[in-house]
Amino acid sequence: MRTWDDAAARQALRSLFDAAVAAADPRKVLAAHLPPKPQGRCIVVGMGKSAAVMAAALEEAWPDVDLCGSVVTRYGYAVPTRAIEVIEASHPVPDANSERGARRLLERVRGLAREDLVIALISGGGSALAAVPAPGVTLAAKQAMNRALLACGATIGEINTVRKHLSAIKGGRLAAAAAPARVVTLAISDVPGDDPAVIASGPTVPDPGTFADARAVVARYGLTPPPAVTKRLAEDADETPKPGSLPRAEFRLIAAPMMTIEKAAELARGLGLAALVLGDALEGEAREMAIVMAGIALSVRAHGQPVAPPAVLLSGGEPTVTIGKGAAGHGGRNTEFVLALALALAGAPGIWGISGDTDGLDFMDDIAGAIATPDTLARAYALGLDPRAMLAAHDGHSFFDAIGDSVRTGPTLTNVNDFRAILIS
């Protein structure tokens, strides 16, 4: 029987996180999903945190195909490519390069013939990274709306419903611009449920949402959009392409959260842990999710239910963090979850946890996530920290940096949402 001390538990948790990230590496998974090589031209467009490495993987898989095109990725996420242009832009709030890059993608797909093939490389983050405003909307107005949506606690699906109706490229508009060429989308999912219409706001996928749906999101969260956004959302005439309207557009999912969780579960079993998968699409407030997960972990420890220890609870998805007035902390949803988990466990022995964003960045910093241990709170108190006050201020990054339990990976060049693991000895 393996002894689960602090060092062994930490090593196991980090190994599980790294295995999940590796399972979604485009360089390992993309080639198997490519369509037959085209008879005509092959245009490559892409957007997202993985777009550049996906482009490089495509060039490696098809060295004999004359590829051309452009992809937009996050600053610092570019990789060398042979022929495909890489444009870097801002995330999670778009900038001028986001607009320039999106316009470049639209230019690339215009004027194509029926025998031409467009390969669209789509991954998480694409909504902000390729952001060309719809007519009448400025980039500044889109930026303001994006910030408000990120802070109000809206789900990624709700956020993207609004984004699509403020965009000239999202919600199927990129595929519509490519007609009559065939469009094959290769996508890495970072959204709960892997809905193609939600990943990067579905630039090549018909949009079932409407302007009325977008207005409902704004009303639900009591937002006050810039005047140009209010005017745009009141216009029902310029709807996004609806289901059935893009007959030559095909979607292929090459990596998704459940694939990575299953890989982590396989590794966990090899370490002698019972692996209980709680789901790949969990949503809700990060701190409330942490309280629920802590309760399950305590039940495992005390009663052997719903699984007998030693065990690991695995989950994915994208919780939210609602920023209240006066909360000016330094954090993201993963450090928020781990700090709330530590508080809920209250130093319970034999339980460790990790949560991290598989793209390597928990919101806007260089922190992917953090690890909680049975002595997290004790070490924090010894340093004079107030964990509850720092959670209230959404200051998880500062908290875990101070106690030395931040998880840093650097840009992973993939993104299948958040990964969480709680180990119970």
N, C-alpha and C positions, 0 to 999 in steps of 0.2 A: 504494500500500500504506500503510495507516494505521500510524502509529508508536504503540506501546503503552508510553508512559511511565507513571510512577506516577499522575500526575493523571488521565490518560485512563482508566487501568484502574479507579481508584477511582470515577470518575464513571460508568463503564459498569456496574460492579457494583451501585452504589446505584440506578441506573436500572432494572436488572433486578429488584431487590427491590421497588421501588416499583410496577413494572408487574405483578408477581405479586399484590401486595396489591390493586391497583386492579381486577384481573380478578375479584375475589371480592366487590366492593362490592355489598351487598344492594340499594342504591338503583338499581343498573344492571341487576341480573339477576333480581330477585324477580318482577316483574310478569308476565314471560313464562311463569311456571309456575303461575299461579293457576287454580283450577278455575272452572267457571261460577258465577255469583252465586247464592246460595241462595234458596229459596222461604221458608224459615223464618228463625229467628234465626241470627246469625253470632257465635259466641263465639271470641275470640282468646286463646290461652294461649301462653306461650313461656318458654324458659330458655336461657341461654348468653351469651357475650360479645357476640354480635351481635343479641340478642333485641330490644333497644330500637330499634335502627336498622331492623331488619326490620319491626317494628310500624309505624314511621313510614313506611316504604316501602309497606306494605300500605294504610295510610290514604290515601296519595297516589294509589295505583293504583285504589282503590275509594272515591272521595269521596262517592258516592251510596248507599253501603251503611251501614246502621246497625250499626256495629261496637261491641262492648264486650268487655272482658276484661282480663287482667293478664299481664305478662311480668316475668321476673326476670333482671337482668343484673349485671355486676360494678360495684363502686363506681367512679364516674368514667366509666361507659360509658352513662349515661342520655342520651337526646336528647328534645326536645319531641315530644309526641304530642297528638292532638286528643281522643281518647276512651279510648284504651287505657292502663290504669294501668301505670306502670313502678316496679318495686321493685328497689332496689340491695342487693347482698349480697356476701359474701366469697368469694374464690377465691385459692389452690386448696384451702384448708381452709374448710369451711362454718362459718357463724356463726348467731346467733339469727335474723337476717333471712333466711337461707337456709331455715330451717325455716318461718318465717312466710310467706315467698313461696311455698313449695311447698304449704303448706296452702291458701293463697289460690287457687292454680291448681286444686286438687282441688275447692274450693268452686264455682269458676266452671263446671265441667263436669258437676256433679251435677244431676239432675232435668231433663235435656234430652229433647226429643222426636225421633222418627225423622226429621222433616223439617228439623231443625236441623243446622247445619254448625259444626264446630269446626276452626279453622285453628291448627295447632300450629307455632310458629316455633322451630326447634331448631338450636343451634350449639354449638361446643366450649365447654367450661367448665360446661355445664348440670348435670353431675353434682354438683358442689360447690355451685353457686349455688341449686339447688332441691333441698333435702335434708330431707325429712321422714322421721324414723326409723320403721322397722317396729315393730310392737307389741313391747314389752319392751326396746327399745334406746333409749338416751338420745342426745341430740345430742353430749354429751361423749364417749360411747363411739364414736360415728361419727367424731368429730374425731380421736380418738386412733388409730383404725384407719386413717383416711385418711393421717395423717402417716406411719405405719409403712409403708404401701403406697408412698407417694411416695419414701421414702428407701431402699427395699430393692432397687430396680432392676427391679421388675415392669413389664411392658408395660402400655400403656393398656387393652388388652383384658382382661388379667388383673385390673387394678385395678377395671375396671367390672363384671367378673363378681362380685366381692365386693360392690361398692357396690349392685348390683341386689338382692341378697338381704338387705341391711340397710335397704331403703327401702320406703316405702309408695306411691311414685310412679313409680319407675323400672322397667325391664324390662317395659314394656307396661301397667303398672298405671294410668297416666293415661288411656290409651285405653279401658281396661276400665271406668273410672269414668264415661266419657262416654257409654257405650252407653245407648240405641240410636242416638244421633246419629252422623252420618257424621263421620269424622276425617280431615282431609287435612294431612299433615305436610310442611312446606317446610324443608329442612335444608341447612346448610352443613357439609361434612365437615371434620373436623380429625384424622381417624384413618387409619392405614395400611389400605388396602383399601376404604375408604369403606363399611364394614359398617354398615347402618342400626341394627343392634342394639347397636352400640358407641358411636355418636355420642351424647354426653350420657347414656350408659347406656340408650338406647332407650326413653324413657318412653311412646312410642306404638307400639312395635314388639314383636311377639312375641319372647320370649326363649328361645333354644335351650339356654342354660346351666341348670345345676341347683345345688342346695345342695351336692351332692357336688363339683361343679367348683369352687365357692367354697372349700370346705374344702381342696381339693387345692392351690389357690393359696397359702393360708395355710401349709400344710405345706411346700410347695416352697421358700418363702423363710424358713422357720424362725421365723415370726412368733408372738408371744404376744399374742393379742387380749385386750381387756377381757373380764371374765366374761360380761357381757351379750351381747357379740358371739359368744363361743364357744357360749353357750346358743342363740342365734338360729340360727347356722349348723348346729347339730345337729338343727334341726327341719325335716323334709322335707315337712310337711303343707301349709304356706302357700306353695306354689310360684308363681313368676311365670307369666303367661299364655304358653302354648306356641304354636308355629306352627300356624296354622289356627284359632286361637281368637278372632281379632279380624277378622271378615270385612268390617267396614265401616271399617277403617283403611287408608289409602292413604299411601304414602311417595313424595316427590318430592325429588330431589337438585338443588339450584339452583347450588351451587358446590362445587368439590372441588380437592384439590391438583394433580391432573394438568392440570386446566383452566388453572390459574395458571402451571404450568411451561411449558405449550405457549405461553402468551402471552409469557412471558419468552424462550423459544426463538425466537419470531418476531422479537422486538425484537433479540436477539443477532445473528441472521442479517442484519438490517438494518444492524448495526454492522460487518459484515464478519467475524463470528466463526462458525466451525463449531460448532453446538450439539449436544452429545451428552447425551441424557437418560438418566440412570442409574436412574431409577425414582422413583415418588412415594410409596413405602411402606417406605422403609428404616428398619430398627430395629436395636437393639444398643447397646452402650456408646458414648457420644459420642466418647470419646478413641480407641477402637479403630476406629470408623468413620473418624475423621480420618486415622489411619495408612494405611488402605486408600486413601482418596481422594488422599492425598499421593503414594502410590505410582503411582496412575494418572496424576496430573498430571506427575510426573517422567518417566514413560514417554512421555507426549505430547510433552514438551519435548525429550527426548533422541532418541526414535525415531520420532515421528509416529504412534504407536500408543496407543490404538485409534482416534485421530483426529489429523489433521494440524493443527498450529497455524497461525495463531492460532485458538484454540478456547475454548469454555467448557463445563465439566461442570456439569450441572444436576441437582438431586435434591430430593426432599421426603421427608416421613416424620417420625417422632418417636423419636429416640434416647433412651436413658436415662442417668442418672447415679446410680451406686451410692455412697451416702455412707458412708464408713468411720468408725470410732470416732475422735474427736478432730479430725475435719475440720469446721472451723467457718468456712469461707470464705464469700464473697459471690459467688454465681454462679448460672448456669443452664446448660441443656444446649447452648445455642448458643455462649455464650462459652467453655464447656468444649471444644466442638468446634474453635473457631477457634484457641484457644491450643494445643491438641494438634496442629492442622494446622501452625501456625507452627513448633513444635518438630520435627515430622516432616520438614518441608521444609528446616529448618536453614539458612535464608537463601538457598535456591536462587534464582537470578535469573529474572526473567520470569514469576513465578507469584504471583497475588493471589487471595484468597478472601474470601467473605462468608457468614455464616450468621445468620439472624434468624427470630424467631417472627413470623408474619404478623399476630398480634393486637397487636403492638407491645410485648409484655412477655415477656422471657425469665425465666420463673419469677415472682418476686415484686417485682422492681425496675422502674424506668422505662426499663430498657435493653431494646431489641429484640434486639440481637445485637452483632456486631463484624466488623471487617475485618482480615485478615492481609495483610501486604506483605513483599517480600523483606528489608526492613530492620527488621521487627518486633522480632526478638530483639536486634539491635544497639542499637536505641533503648531497649529495656528494660534492657539491661545498663548503658547509659550513665546510667540513672536509679538504678542500684543495685538493680534488681529481680531476683528469682530466678524465672524462668519455670517451671522444673520444680517448685520448691517450691510455687509458687502453683497450679499444676495439681493437685498432690497434695492441696492444701487446698481444691480446688474454688473457687478465688478468682478466677475469670475476670473478673467484673465489675470488681473492684478493679484488675486488671492492665490492662484495656483503657481504663478511665477514666484511669489514670495516664499512659498513652502517647498518649491522645487519639484512640483508634480505636474507641470505643463507637459503636453505631448507635442513635440515638434517634428515634422517630417520634411518640411519644404514642399513646394508644389509637387503633387503626385502625378499630375497630368491625366488624371481620370476623375470621375465624380459619380458615385452611386449613392449619394446622400449620406446621412449619418449612420455610424455603426456603434452599437452599444453592447457591452458584455459585462455581466456581473457574475463573479466567481464566488461560490460558497463552498467552504471546506467541510 
